Amino acid sequence: MTTPTTDDSWTVAGRTFRSRLIVGTGKYKDFAQNAAALEASGAEIVTVAVRRVNVSDPKAPMLTDYIDPKKVTYLPNTAGCFTAEDAIRTLRLAREAGGWDLVKLEVLGEARTLYPDMRETLKATEVLAKEGFLPMVYCVDDPIAAKQLESAGAVAVMPLGAPIGSGLGIQNRVTIRLIVEGASVPVLVDAGVGTASDAAVAMELGVDGVLMNTAIAEAKDPIRMARAMRLAVEAGRDSYLAGRMATRKYADPSSPLAGLI
């Protein structure tokens, strides 16, 4: 009997999770909506941009008032960093502030495309790994770059499906599948998902999970979209585990034609 999706856990850096959906904490109208969407998504990990976290004004609303870091794993990220040095400094501050070592590293190459600068990303990965961080790394959808990151100390590689915030869906299924086949660490699609079918496609490629923010936060009904994404990730995972039928050039009848009257 096949194990149900609900028991199909995955592990990164020795930490085990049941949900394969990771959600962000940006672009929501307020923290309350963010928390409600998180609940609907079933996600157990949330990404938090270190540069947006309120650490100075105790009177202002704080994310931790709405999403309990004791119940949900916070994944500090380096959104907005364009050099390895900047990203490393940001995560050192995050560790000082909250003791986090499991982190999401992204080093961007330019503001227009928000594509990762892989030279700077690799440099930052090596330094962070030597300092005891456990970096989950945003990267281009390139199987060679993914292996280089793994060798540099990445505990997970996170190839983009399409540009951040674009909602264009999975643009290159071939390279993501190759990354999955060659990886010995978890692979998660990060960026580009726009709707539930995109999340299902990603999971059908065999990735360990999907990270998204804008697709939920900018939906007309974020709570309902969060629920849709949860179901899509589960369906895509089940579909992958079930093993799809072979494709054929021509029709093959569901009912045998032999013996017809």
Disulfide bonds with the S-S distance in Angstrom:
none
